[in-house]
Amino acid sequence: MILRTLPALYNFSYIWHLNNHITLKKIVLTLAFAAMCMLTQPANAQECTYAIDDKTAGQELKSLPEYLMYEKVFAGTSQFLFFSLSISQGMPLVNMELLSKSKDFAKAYCIDKTSKIYIQLANGKIISLISATEEQCSGLMYDANEKNNIRILTGVFLFPVGSIEELEKSPISFIRVKYTTESVDYSIKRELNSETMKKAYNPERYFIDYLKCIK
């Protein structure tokens, strides 16, 4: 698929602010991991409920709560991939967050301006989201309560021209994230029964159900 280059219309000061806002919020979250259930979008709700709704002139920002797209829990190690949709001054964005917990070493991932999120749809089409984040690596923290090493990586990605219309037409079947040094594949389920959140999510329909909230 040949993608058209987006014009440089986005505000990098906003992107910096959004990245730091998400990172700060998740630092608080990791100190009290149970709070994640409160901050995450209710599993089957499709209403446009916003975690951030800032109508300040010149800084208009709406952002949905994080939504669990992928979860892997195995042998004392867990990994979670979250998406949240935002719109800032009329520009739609995808916020990605990778959260890893491990009793042992938690692998670090990085993203930069060359990173991409490849989304394969059930109809066979592939959408490539474009990174709007300068080089950033997952920070390492220690949760003394659960005795876990925790890494959090956040990034902001842009929709190529015409991709929103395609994402509204078909469910997701597969996601590949191109990090700085490697690509990682995430299989997307019709229904994700989270072991950690104790909730059911429908990640394959995320864009179908929630893109309306940022239009």
PyMOL commands that set and color helices and strands:
alter all, ss='L'
color gray80, all
select helices_A, chain A and resi 12-31+33-39+163-167+203-214
alter helices_A, ss='H'
color red, helices_A
select strands_A, chain A and resi 52-54+61-63+67-74+77-88+91-102+110-111+116-121+126-131+136-137+139-143+148-158+172-178+183-187+192-193+200-201
alter strands_A, ss='S'
color yellow, strands_A
deselect
rebuild
show_as cartoon
